[in-house]
């Protein structure tokens, strides 16, 4: 047995072993680039030796060469799909070239043009493998981006929920603490601070439960919650809430939850941006297939704040628009007004205005 036969056999074994390892061991796939270069180098060395006349075709050379070529094509596809891009640019073409030119070991063309044509025809298999690997890599990248986008959406939603609900409870705790200092009833103030703290903890528990058990976050709040929030706000200050809402009013749960969210965001902003407000008017009504929530207050103070760039109202405007509604926050003659119009159902009477001015007004408003 000649040395070239042994080398050719080793080249086949290396190519097949690497291809099988890449197919069966996912952890090895990112490191396939160097291995593919090794297999390609050995294969082309054997081919060059046959072309130079150093080695002669032995029985079974054609079958072994075909197996080696197929293994190299598999390596091309695996490298393009899994290897880092910079390394794949070098190793994939090398393996493809080695898979194409192996034919010269057993085929003696009459002219260089015929040699190029035969190798190009056989190299189509490597091109197909490269196309399949590239397509599968594209699908992997698209899936990774979709997962990343989904995670970002979930993080933003959680941040929005925690901001809206916890900011309201914490601001209520601060208001009760301040009221206790002024009114001289610290025990009553501490009781109310405890109640607000328990609501905040309940919101955190609900969020953590959703994360641990992979359950959707249920809508928080309803129309009864609006009444309770108005009573708590009036008790904590800075101003009493004059609520006008029909006790018999019934709306879908999702719409009621969003209305509640709008109300607590407005109340939180009043505590932060209108500490001298003397009156808050809150009107919740439904007509013509639309639930309208209007909150106005006086006493807005343009004071400097160490915390800027709030995102409460802009994020809330996005939620409202996602449900087909409108949110408008704007200055009025003696204070500030927040108005939301939410469709109760698909109704021909509902014709929302352009969302652009709504977005601009909401973005320009003071926000928590």
CORCOR-V269904 format. One record per residue. N is the residue number from 1. RES is the residue in three letters. SS is DSSP state (2 for helix, 1 for strand, 0 for the rest). PHI is phi in radians with two decimals (none if undefined). D_LAST is the distance of its C-alpha to the last C-alpha in Angstrom with 2 decimals. Layout:
n = [N & N]
res = [RES & RES]
ss = [SS & SS]
phi = [PHI & PHI]
d_last = [D_LAST & D_LAST]
This chain:
n = [1 & 2 & 3 & 4 & 5 & 6 & 7 & 8 & 9 & 10 & 11 & 12 & 13 & 14 & 15 & 16 & 17 & 18 & 19 & 20 & 21 & 22 & 23 & 24 & 25 & 26 & 27 & 28 & 29 & 30 & 31 & 32 & 33 & 34 & 35 & 36 & 37 & 38 & 39 & 40 & 41 & 42 & 43 & 44 & 45 & 46 & 47 & 48 & 49 & 50 & 51 & 52 & 53 & 54 & 55 & 56 & 57 & 58 & 59 & 60 & 61 & 62 & 63 & 64 & 65 & 66 & 67 & 68 & 69 & 70 & 71 & 72 & 73 & 74 & 75 & 76 & 77 & 78 & 79 & 80 & 81 & 82 & 83 & 84 & 85 & 86 & 87 & 88 & 89 & 90 & 91 & 92 & 93 & 94 & 95 & 96 & 97 & 98 & 99 & 100 & 101 & 102 & 103 & 104 & 105 & 106 & 107 & 108 & 109 & 110 & 111 & 112 & 113 & 114 & 115 & 116 & 117 & 118 & 119 & 120 & 121 & 122 & 123 & 124 & 125 & 126 & 127 & 128 & 129 & 130 & 131 & 132 & 133 & 134 & 135 & 136 & 137 & 138 & 139 & 140 & 141 & 142 & 143 & 144 & 145 & 146 & 147 & 148 & 149 & 150 & 151 & 152 & 153 & 154 & 155 & 156 & 157 & 158 & 159 & 160 & 161 & 162 & 163 & 164 & 165 & 166 & 167 & 168 & 169 & 170 & 171 & 172 & 173 & 174 & 175 & 176 & 177 & 178 & 179 & 180 & 181 & 182 & 183 & 184 & 185 & 186 & 187 & 188 & 189 & 190 & 191 & 192 & 193 & 194 & 195 & 196 & 197 & 198 & 199 & 200 & 201 & 202 & 203 & 204 & 205 & 206 & 207 & 208 & 209 & 210 & 211 & 212 & 213 & 214 & 215 & 216 & 217 & 218 & 219 & 220 & 221 & 222 & 223 & 224 & 225 & 226 & 227 & 228 & 229 & 230 & 231 & 232 & 233 & 234 & 235 & 236 & 237 & 238 & 239 & 240 & 241 & 242 & 243 & 244 & 245 & 246 & 247 & 248 & 249 & 250 & 251 & 252 & 253 & 254 & 255 & 256 & 257 & 258 & 259 & 260 & 261 & 262 & 263 & 264 & 265 & 266 & 267 & 268 & 269 & 270 & 271 & 272 & 273 & 274 & 275 & 276 & 277 & 278 & 279 & 280 & 281 & 282 & 283 & 284 & 285 & 286 & 287 & 288 & 289 & 290 & 291 & 292 & 293 & 294 & 295 & 296 & 297 & 298 & 299 & 300 & 301 & 302 & 303 & 304 & 305 & 306 & 307 & 308 & 309 & 310 & 311 & 312 & 313 & 314 & 315 & 316 & 317 & 318 & 319 & 320 & 321 & 322 & 323 & 324 & 325 & 326 & 327 & 328 & 329 & 330 & 331 & 332 & 333 & 334 & 335 & 336 & 337 & 338 & 339 & 340 & 341 & 342 & 343 & 344 & 345 & 346 & 347 & 348 & 349 & 350 & 351 & 352 & 353 & 354 & 355 & 356 & 357 & 358 & 359 & 360 & 361 & 362 & 363 & 364 & 365 & 366 & 367 & 368]
res = [UNK & UNK & UNK & UNK & UNK & UNK & UNK & UNK & UNK & UNK & UNK & UNK & UNK & UNK & UNK & UNK & UNK & UNK & UNK & UNK & UNK & UNK & UNK & UNK & UNK & UNK & UNK & UNK & UNK & UNK & UNK & UNK & UNK & UNK & UNK & UNK & UNK & UNK & UNK & UNK & UNK & UNK & UNK & UNK & UNK & UNK & UNK & UNK & UNK & UNK & UNK & UNK & UNK & UNK & UNK & UNK & UNK & UNK & UNK & UNK & UNK & UNK & UNK & UNK & UNK & UNK & UNK & UNK & UNK & UNK & UNK & UNK & UNK & UNK & UNK & UNK & UNK & UNK & UNK & UNK & UNK & UNK & UNK & UNK & UNK & UNK & UNK & UNK & UNK & UNK & UNK & UNK & UNK & UNK & UNK & UNK & UNK & UNK & UNK & UNK & UNK & UNK & UNK & UNK & UNK & UNK & UNK & UNK & UNK & UNK & UNK & UNK & UNK & UNK & UNK & UNK & UNK & UNK & UNK & UNK & UNK & UNK & UNK & UNK & UNK & UNK & UNK & UNK & UNK & UNK & UNK & UNK & UNK & UNK & UNK & UNK & UNK & UNK & UNK & UNK & UNK & UNK & UNK & UNK & UNK & UNK & UNK & UNK & UNK & UNK & UNK & UNK & UNK & UNK & UNK & UNK & UNK & UNK & UNK & UNK & UNK & UNK & UNK & UNK & UNK & UNK & UNK & UNK & UNK & UNK & UNK & UNK & UNK & UNK & UNK & UNK & UNK & UNK & UNK & UNK & UNK & UNK & UNK & UNK & UNK & UNK & UNK & UNK & UNK & UNK & UNK & UNK & UNK & UNK & UNK & UNK & UNK & UNK & UNK & UNK & UNK & UNK & UNK & UNK & UNK & UNK & UNK & UNK & UNK & UNK & UNK & UNK & UNK & UNK & UNK & UNK & UNK & UNK & UNK & UNK & UNK & UNK & UNK & UNK & UNK & UNK & UNK & UNK & UNK & UNK & UNK & UNK & UNK & UNK & UNK & UNK & UNK & UNK & UNK & UNK & UNK & UNK & UNK & UNK & UNK & UNK & UNK & UNK & UNK & UNK & UNK & UNK & UNK & UNK & UNK & UNK & UNK & UNK & UNK & UNK & UNK & UNK & UNK & UNK & UNK & UNK & UNK & UNK & UNK & UNK & UNK & UNK & UNK & UNK & UNK & UNK & UNK & UNK & UNK & UNK & UNK & UNK & UNK & UNK & UNK & UNK & UNK & UNK & UNK & UNK & UNK & UNK & UNK & UNK & UNK & UNK & UNK & UNK & UNK & UNK & UNK & UNK & UNK & UNK & UNK & UNK & UNK & UNK & UNK & UNK & UNK & UNK & UNK & UNK & UNK & UNK & UNK & UNK & UNK & UNK & UNK & UNK & UNK & UNK & UNK & UNK & UNK & UNK & UNK & UNK & UNK & UNK & UNK & UNK & UNK & UNK & UNK & UNK & UNK & UNK & UNK & UNK & UNK & UNK & UNK & UNK & UNK & UNK & UNK & UNK & UNK & UNK & UNK & UNK & UNK & UNK & UNK & UNK & UNK & UNK & UNK & UNK & UNK & UNK & UNK & UNK & UNK & UNK]
ss = [0 & 0 & 2 & 2 & 2 & 2 & 2 & 2 & 2 & 2 & 2 & 2 & 2 & 2 & 2 & 2 & 2 & 2 & 2 & 2 & 2 & 2 & 2 & 2 & 0 & 2 & 2 & 2 & 2 & 0 & 0 & 2 & 2 & 2 & 2 & 2 & 2 & 2 & 2 & 2 & 2 & 2 & 2 & 2 & 2 & 2 & 2 & 2 & 2 & 2 & 2 & 0 & 0 & 0 & 0 & 0 & 0 & 0 & 0 & 0 & 2 & 2 & 2 & 2 & 2 & 2 & 2 & 2 & 2 & 2 & 2 & 2 & 2 & 2 & 2 & 2 & 2 & 2 & 2 & 2 & 2 & 2 & 0 & 0 & 2 & 2 & 2 & 2 & 2 & 2 & 2 & 2 & 2 & 2 & 2 & 2 & 2 & 2 & 2 & 2 & 2 & 2 & 2 & 2 & 2 & 0 & 0 & 0 & 0 & 0 & 0 & 2 & 2 & 2 & 2 & 2 & 2 & 2 & 2 & 2 & 2 & 2 & 0 & 2 & 2 & 2 & 2 & 2 & 2 & 2 & 2 & 2 & 2 & 2 & 2 & 2 & 2 & 2 & 2 & 2 & 2 & 2 & 2 & 2 & 2 & 2 & 2 & 2 & 2 & 2 & 2 & 2 & 2 & 2 & 2 & 2 & 2 & 2 & 2 & 2 & 2 & 2 & 2 & 2 & 2 & 2 & 2 & 2 & 2 & 2 & 2 & 2 & 2 & 2 & 2 & 2 & 2 & 2 & 2 & 2 & 2 & 2 & 2 & 0 & 0 & 2 & 2 & 2 & 2 & 2 & 2 & 2 & 2 & 2 & 2 & 2 & 2 & 2 & 2 & 2 & 2 & 2 & 2 & 2 & 2 & 2 & 2 & 2 & 2 & 2 & 2 & 2 & 2 & 0 & 0 & 0 & 0 & 0 & 0 & 0 & 0 & 0 & 2 & 2 & 2 & 2 & 2 & 2 & 2 & 2 & 2 & 2 & 2 & 2 & 2 & 2 & 0 & 0 & 0 & 0 & 1 & 1 & 1 & 1 & 1 & 0 & 0 & 0 & 0 & 0 & 0 & 0 & 2 & 2 & 2 & 2 & 2 & 2 & 2 & 2 & 2 & 2 & 2 & 2 & 2 & 2 & 2 & 2 & 2 & 2 & 2 & 2 & 2 & 0 & 0 & 0 & 0 & 0 & 0 & 1 & 1 & 1 & 1 & 1 & 1 & 1 & 1 & 0 & 0 & 1 & 1 & 1 & 1 & 1 & 1 & 1 & 1 & 1 & 0 & 0 & 0 & 0 & 0 & 0 & 0 & 0 & 0 & 0 & 0 & 0 & 0 & 2 & 2 & 2 & 2 & 2 & 2 & 2 & 2 & 2 & 2 & 2 & 0 & 0 & 0 & 1 & 1 & 1 & 1 & 1 & 1 & 1 & 0 & 0 & 1 & 1 & 1 & 1 & 1 & 1 & 1 & 1 & 1 & 0 & 0 & 0 & 0 & 0 & 0 & 0 & 0 & 0 & 0 & 0 & 2 & 2 & 2 & 2 & 2 & 2 & 2 & 2 & 2 & 2 & 0 & 0 & 0 & 0]
phi = [none & -1.33 & -1.13 & -1.15 & -1.13 & -1.13 & -1.10 & -1.10 & -1.13 & -1.11 & -1.05 & -1.14 & -1.09 & -1.11 & -1.09 & -1.16 & -1.10 & -1.16 & -1.12 & -1.17 & -1.13 & -1.12 & -1.31 & -1.80 & -2.14 & -1.04 & -1.17 & -1.46 & -1.08 & -1.11 & -1.80 & -1.26 & -1.06 & -1.13 & -1.14 & -1.14 & -1.11 & -1.10 & -1.13 & -1.14 & -1.11 & -1.13 & -1.12 & -1.20 & -1.12 & -1.12 & -1.12 & -1.10 & -1.11 & -1.19 & -1.13 & -1.37 & 1.50 & -1.22 & -2.05 & -2.05 & -1.06 & -1.77 & -1.00 & 1.52 & -1.08 & -1.11 & -1.18 & -1.14 & -1.12 & -1.16 & -1.09 & -1.09 & -1.13 & -1.11 & -1.08 & -1.15 & -1.12 & -1.08 & -1.09 & -1.02 & -1.11 & -1.17 & -1.13 & -1.14 & -1.36 & -1.97 & -1.31 & -0.97 & -1.03 & -1.10 & -1.36 & -1.14 & -1.05 & -1.62 & -1.33 & -1.12 & -1.07 & -1.13 & -1.15 & -1.15 & -1.14 & -1.12 & -1.19 & -1.44 & -1.59 & -1.04 & -1.03 & -1.19 & -1.23 & -2.10 & -2.10 & -1.93 & -1.23 & -1.38 & -2.57 & -1.04 & -1.11 & -1.16 & -1.13 & -1.11 & -1.11 & -1.15 & -1.19 & -1.14 & -1.10 & -1.22 & -1.26 & -1.06 & -1.10 & -1.17 & -1.13 & -1.11 & -1.08 & -1.13 & -1.14 & -1.13 & -1.08 & -1.14 & -1.15 & -1.13 & -1.15 & -1.06 & -1.11 & -1.11 & -1.13 & -1.12 & -1.16 & -1.09 & -1.15 & -1.12 & -1.13 & -1.12 & -1.12 & -1.13 & -1.10 & -1.11 & -1.08 & -1.14 & -1.11 & -1.15 & -1.15 & -1.10 & -1.07 & -1.12 & -1.13 & -1.09 & -1.10 & -1.14 & -1.42 & -1.21 & -1.06 & -1.14 & -1.14 & -1.18 & -1.11 & -1.17 & -1.07 & -1.11 & -1.09 & -1.14 & -1.10 & -1.15 & -1.13 & -1.11 & -1.19 & -1.37 & -1.40 & 1.30 & -2.14 & -1.11 & -1.12 & -1.12 & -1.11 & -1.14 & -1.08 & -1.23 & -1.09 & -1.08 & -1.09 & -1.13 & -1.14 & -1.13 & -1.12 & -1.10 & -1.12 & -1.10 & -1.13 & -1.13 & -1.07 & -1.12 & -1.19 & -1.14 & -1.10 & -1.11 & -1.21 & -1.22 & -1.85 & 0.94 & -1.93 & -1.15 & -1.33 & -1.21 & -1.03 & -1.84 & 1.63 & -2.68 & -1.16 & -1.10 & -1.11 & -1.12 & -1.07 & -1.12 & -1.12 & -1.13 & -1.16 & -1.14 & -1.12 & -1.11 & -1.24 & -1.55 & 1.54 & -1.50 & -2.55 & -1.26 & -1.75 & -1.74 & -1.65 & -2.14 & -2.68 & -1.16 & -1.05 & -1.55 & -1.17 & -2.25 & -2.36 & -1.03 & -0.99 & -1.13 & -1.19 & -1.09 & -1.11 & -1.20 & -1.08 & -1.06 & -1.10 & -1.09 & -1.13 & -1.21 & -1.16 & -1.10 & -1.14 & -1.09 & -1.17 & -1.12 & -1.07 & -1.46 & -1.92 & -2.35 & -1.14 & -1.80 & -1.08 & -1.88 & -2.75 & -2.25 & -1.83 & -2.18 & -2.17 & -2.16 & -2.56 & -2.27 & -2.83 & 0.96 & 1.27 & -2.34 & -1.68 & -1.98 & -2.06 & -2.20 & -2.28 & -2.22 & -2.61 & -1.89 & 1.34 & -1.21 & -1.96 & -1.50 & -1.80 & -1.23 & -2.30 & -1.26 & -1.88 & -2.18 & 1.25 & -1.09 & -2.15 & -1.07 & -1.22 & -1.02 & -1.16 & -1.16 & -1.07 & -1.13 & -1.12 & -1.13 & -1.12 & -1.12 & -1.65 & 1.44 & -1.84 & -2.32 & -2.30 & -2.20 & -2.16 & -2.70 & -1.33 & -2.05 & -1.04 & -2.13 & 2.96 & -2.42 & -2.30 & -2.21 & -2.26 & -2.25 & -2.14 & -2.04 & -1.20 & -1.40 & -2.91 & -1.17 & -2.30 & -1.14 & -1.40 & -1.59 & -2.38 & -1.11 & -1.35 & -1.07 & -1.43 & -1.09 & -1.10 & -1.03 & -1.13 & -1.14 & -1.15 & -1.16 & -1.23 & -1.45 & -1.36 & -1.05 & -2.45 & -1.37]
d_last = [83.65 & 82.64 & 79.71 & 78.04 & 78.13 & 76.36 & 73.74 & 73.20 & 72.82 & 70.29 & 68.29 & 68.15 & 67.17 & 64.36 & 62.88 & 63.11 & 61.78 & 58.71 & 58.03 & 58.36 & 56.17 & 53.44 & 53.62 & 53.69 & 51.56 & 47.93 & 47.41 & 50.22 & 48.88 & 46.67 & 49.84 & 52.14 & 52.25 & 54.69 & 56.72 & 57.04 & 58.32 & 60.87 & 62.10 & 62.26 & 64.21 & 66.73 & 67.23 & 67.82 & 70.18 & 72.29 & 72.27 & 73.34 & 76.10 & 77.48 & 77.27 & 79.08 & 81.76 & 81.11 & 80.52 & 82.16 & 80.74 & 81.61 & 81.90 & 78.46 & 76.77 & 75.55 & 73.94 & 72.33 & 71.06 & 69.52 & 67.73 & 66.49 & 65.28 & 63.32 & 61.75 & 60.74 & 59.17 & 57.13 & 56.03 & 54.98 & 52.69 & 51.25 & 50.66 & 48.86 & 46.63 & 45.80 & 46.77 & 44.49 & 44.84 & 46.55 & 49.16 & 49.69 & 50.62 & 53.70 & 54.73 & 54.37 & 56.73 & 59.17 & 59.36 & 59.70 & 62.49 & 64.30 & 64.06 & 65.56 & 68.46 & 69.85 & 72.12 & 74.24 & 75.60 & 77.66 & 77.80 & 80.01 & 79.17 & 81.84 & 79.66 & 76.38 & 74.88 & 75.74 & 74.18 & 70.90 & 70.92 & 71.56 & 68.80 & 66.34 & 67.19 & 66.68 & 63.46 & 61.91 & 61.18 & 59.07 & 57.19 & 56.51 & 55.29 & 53.00 & 51.62 & 50.96 & 49.29 & 47.12 & 46.06 & 45.21 & 43.23 & 41.29 & 40.53 & 39.38 & 37.04 & 35.62 & 35.13 & 33.39 & 31.00 & 30.36 & 29.70 & 27.35 & 25.44 & 25.30 & 24.05 & 21.30 & 20.30 & 20.36 & 18.32 & 15.56 & 15.80 & 15.75 & 12.74 & 10.92 & 12.52 & 11.93 & 8.17 & 8.21 & 11.08 & 11.05 & 7.68 & 9.22 & 12.54 & 11.79 & 10.20 & 13.37 & 15.50 & 14.52 & 15.22 & 18.51 & 19.49 & 19.11 & 20.96 & 23.64 & 24.31 & 24.72 & 26.63 & 28.72 & 28.39 & 27.06 & 28.62 & 26.85 & 23.51 & 24.23 & 25.13 & 21.86 & 19.98 & 22.29 & 21.61 & 17.82 & 18.60 & 21.10 & 18.73 & 16.46 & 19.73 & 20.91 & 18.02 & 18.84 & 22.51 & 22.11 & 20.37 & 23.06 & 25.75 & 24.74 & 24.92 & 28.21 & 29.96 & 28.64 & 27.65 & 25.12 & 21.96 & 22.75 & 20.44 & 18.67 & 18.91 & 21.21 & 22.21 & 23.48 & 20.15 & 18.70 & 21.45 & 20.82 & 17.08 & 18.18 & 20.82 & 18.72 & 16.22 & 19.33 & 20.88 & 18.09 & 17.25 & 16.47 & 18.18 & 20.19 & 19.26 & 22.18 & 22.20 & 24.68 & 25.32 & 28.74 & 29.49 & 31.60 & 28.91 & 28.98 & 26.93 & 26.81 & 24.82 & 22.60 & 21.78 & 21.24 & 18.85 & 16.74 & 16.99 & 15.88 & 12.80 & 12.02 & 12.81 & 10.73 & 7.50 & 8.95 & 9.98 & 6.91 & 5.79 & 9.48 & 9.70 & 7.50 & 8.86 & 12.07 & 13.68 & 17.03 & 16.71 & 20.04 & 19.74 & 17.58 & 19.55 & 18.83 & 21.41 & 21.97 & 25.18 & 27.11 & 29.78 & 31.50 & 29.94 & 26.34 & 23.73 & 21.77 & 18.69 & 18.07 & 15.81 & 16.48 & 16.01 & 17.63 & 17.12 & 14.32 & 14.82 & 14.57 & 14.43 & 14.19 & 11.55 & 12.53 & 9.29 & 8.98 & 8.62 & 5.10 & 6.41 & 4.88 & 7.31 & 9.86 & 10.32 & 10.67 & 13.07 & 15.03 & 15.56 & 16.73 & 18.99 & 20.36 & 21.67 & 23.15 & 20.90 & 19.05 & 15.61 & 15.61 & 13.08 & 15.10 & 16.30 & 19.30 & 22.09 & 20.74 & 16.98 & 14.49 & 15.20 & 13.64 & 16.54 & 17.17 & 20.71 & 21.60 & 25.21 & 27.01 & 29.72 & 31.59 & 32.99 & 34.97 & 33.27 & 29.83 & 29.50 & 25.97 & 25.58 & 24.83 & 21.52 & 21.36 & 20.37 & 17.82 & 16.16 & 16.47 & 15.00 & 11.94 & 11.50 & 12.18 & 9.79 & 7.01 & 3.75 & 0.00]
